[in-house]
Amino acid sequence: MSTLAYFVNQLDQLDPTLHEPLYNVTYSRDIKLREDISIFNESSSFTRMTFGAVGTQSATGKPWLNQNSNTLPNISIDGERVVTPVRPLGQELVYSSIELEKSVKLGQPIDVQKYNAMNIMHQMWTDEQVYIGDRALGSFGLINSPIVTLGPSTALNWEAQSADAIIESVDELLEATYQQSGYAVCPSKLLLPPRQFSILCSKKVSVESGNYSLIEYLKRATICLHINGIELDIQPTKWLANAGVGGLNRMVAYTNEPQRVRFPMVPIRRETPYFQGINFCAPYTWAFGEVEIVYPDTIQYRDGI
């Protein structure tokens, strides 16, 4: 039996490809990064401005002048500074010279494997921070911020709803968000849980429409296309499944522009490596801020889809 095992081993063809764990991140698709911060910053901030005109001289609120006017109304400006923390993070890659030599002999260098593993984890941590923040630190993300309006639950289970009912629930969210902004910004992006996204792709609008899927209809027939001049960008994200109050599925409508919402982040960088005995140590650092929702009026949530 030992001789047979030897020949089997000699005849085995090992695939040297390193098959990494399955993972998927979508934060770069759904939010813009704010990259004007460094690892030395302890916080990031921005200002929200409000204007006011006082002392107007007519019932309509316009500053009309008349022949007897000797004073002019002024403009008042009120600024709010919003500050969020920027927190550093780090990881260290450690391996001995013996481990490195052994792995090179096998055609699977451990330094490359550990570096790739760290990059994968960094991407996964970034994805989590963008969408839901960090519960232990009390921070929030794009889909669970307490400053975002959560409209009335649709109480619709898309699994059992008609195409018309689904269209109505999406239209209600888009129109409410548009109205909330004072009709200044119409949302251009809609995020859905993966299952609800699949329903849009598979459900037909009507028998008469043939193979016209619901997702294609929503892209072209909502107010987004007619106001913004672009199709509504509908995307799935795993973080929205059961993300609503009471474990309900949630959808999010917003405008993916850096002046509306963004994520402060310091890219990963390598610090000075060093030796500790026979071990080689390579430290890496980066920093995460918290999602900055500059204009909360341009984003809304709906639960119960």
Buried (B, 14 or more C-beta within 10 A) or exposed (E): EEEEEEEEEEEEEEEEEEEEEEEEBBBEEBBBBBEEBEBEBEEBEBEEEEEEEEEEBEEEEEBEEEEEEEEEBEEEEEEEEEEBBBBEBEBEBEBBEEBBEEBEEEEBBBBEBBBEBBEBEBBBBBBBBBBBBBEEEEBBBBBBBEEBEBBEBBEBEBEEBEBEEBBBBBBBBBBBBBEBBEEEBBBBBBBBBBBBBBBBEEBBBEEEEEEBBBBBBBBEBBBBBEBBEEBBBBEBBEBBBEBBEEEBBBBBBBBBBBEBBBBBBBEBEEEEEEEEEEEBBBBBBBBBBBBBBBBBBBBBBBBBB
